[in-house]
């Protein structure tokens, strides 16, 4: 795998989803913040100025939002894995960093946060809502 220094960031993506292990957490949707860092070679799109040569971050943000808002996960870790899988489904993405924050999860803290790093060589691959190969 090439080590790309180029990155595309999706910052502050806010989604409402059912997430948590306690019954009171699952009664209604909670706001979650998602940060995504895509490791991509941006040299070609930097020269060509063509969307086809890069990752359509607006489209990916829509995919992430639809998946998260339609989900009902117990753990932030699971949501982060699904975001990583969606990101890596785009052929130009070689590596992804995902940070998922759940405000109000800690009575005396700002948020509970999970951060993961996945790349194409990861041995476990999410196959949509929880099945791994």
C-alpha positions in Angstrom: 0.0 0.0 0.0 1.3 3.4 -0.9 1.7 5.9 1.9 -0.3 8.9 0.8 0.4 12.3 2.5 -2.7 13.7 0.9 -6.0 13.7 2.8 -9.6 14.7 2.5 -11.4 15.5 5.8 -15.1 15.3 6.6 -15.4 17.4 9.8 -18.2 17.8 12.2 -20.7 15.5 10.4 -23.7 15.5 12.8 -26.2 12.6 12.6 -29.1 11.5 14.8 -29.1 7.8 15.5 -30.2 5.2 18.0 -27.0 4.1 19.9 -26.2 2.9 23.3 -26.5 -0.1 25.6 -28.9 1.3 28.2 -32.7 1.3 27.6 -32.9 5.1 28.3 -30.3 5.7 25.5 -32.3 3.7 23.0 -35.7 5.4 23.6 -34.9 8.2 21.1 -32.2 9.3 18.6 -29.1 10.9 19.9 -26.8 13.3 18.1 -23.4 11.8 17.2 -20.5 13.7 15.6 -18.4 11.9 13.0 -15.0 13.0 11.7 -13.4 11.2 8.8 -9.9 11.5 7.4 -9.5 9.8 4.0 -6.0 9.0 2.8 -6.1 9.5 -1.0 -3.6 10.3 -3.7 -4.8 13.8 -4.8 -2.1 14.5 -7.4 -4.2 13.5 -10.4 -7.4 15.4 -9.4 -5.1 18.3 -8.5 -4.0 18.4 -12.1 -7.1 17.4 -13.9 -9.7 19.3 -11.9 -12.2 16.5 -12.5 -14.5 15.0 -9.8 -14.1 11.5 -11.3 -10.4 11.5 -10.3 -11.1 12.0 -6.6 -13.5 11.0 -3.9 -16.9 12.8 -4.0 -16.9 13.8 -0.3 -20.4 15.1 -0.5 -21.7 11.8 -1.8 -19.7 9.9 0.9 -21.1 12.2 3.6 -24.6 11.4 2.4 -23.9 7.6 2.5 -22.5 7.9 6.0 -25.5 9.9 7.2 -28.0 7.5 5.7 -26.3 4.5 7.2 -25.9 6.0 10.7 -29.5 7.4 10.8 -30.9 4.1 9.7 -28.8 2.1 12.2 -29.5 0.9 15.8 -26.0 0.0 17.1 -25.1 -0.6 20.7 -21.6 0.6 20.5 -19.7 3.6 19.1 -17.0 1.1 18.0 -19.5 -0.6 15.7 -20.6 2.7 14.1 -17.0 3.6 13.5 -16.3 0.3 11.8 -19.3 0.8 9.5 -18.2 4.3 8.6 -14.7 2.9 7.8 -16.2 0.2 5.6 -18.3 2.7 3.6 -15.2 4.9 3.2 -13.0 2.0 2.0 -15.7 1.0 -0.4 -14.5 3.9 -2.5 -11.6 2.6 -4.7 -9.5 5.7 -4.3 -9.4 5.6 -0.5 -6.4 3.6 0.8 -6.7 4.3 4.5 -9.3 6.0 6.7 -9.4 7.4 10.2 -12.8 7.6 11.8 -13.6 9.5 15.0 -17.1 9.1 16.5 -18.2 11.3 19.4 -21.2 10.9 21.6 -22.0 14.1 23.6 -23.8 13.8 26.8 -22.6 10.2 27.3 -20.5 11.2 30.3 -22.2 13.1 33.2 -19.1 15.1 33.9 -17.4 15.1 30.5 -17.9 16.6 27.1 -18.2 13.4 25.1 -17.3 9.7 24.8 -15.1 9.3 21.7 -13.9 6.3 19.7 -11.2 6.6 17.1 -10.1 3.9 14.6 -7.7 3.6 11.7 -8.4 1.1 9.0 -6.8 0.4 5.6 -7.2 -1.9 2.7 -5.0 -4.5 4.3 -7.2 -4.8 7.4 -8.0 -8.5 7.9 -11.5 -8.0 9.1 -14.0 -6.4 6.7 -17.4 -5.2 7.7 -20.0 -6.5 5.2 -22.8 -4.2 6.1 -24.3 -3.9 9.5 -22.2 -6.4 11.4 -21.1 -9.4 9.4 -17.3 -9.6 9.1 -15.3 -11.7 6.6 
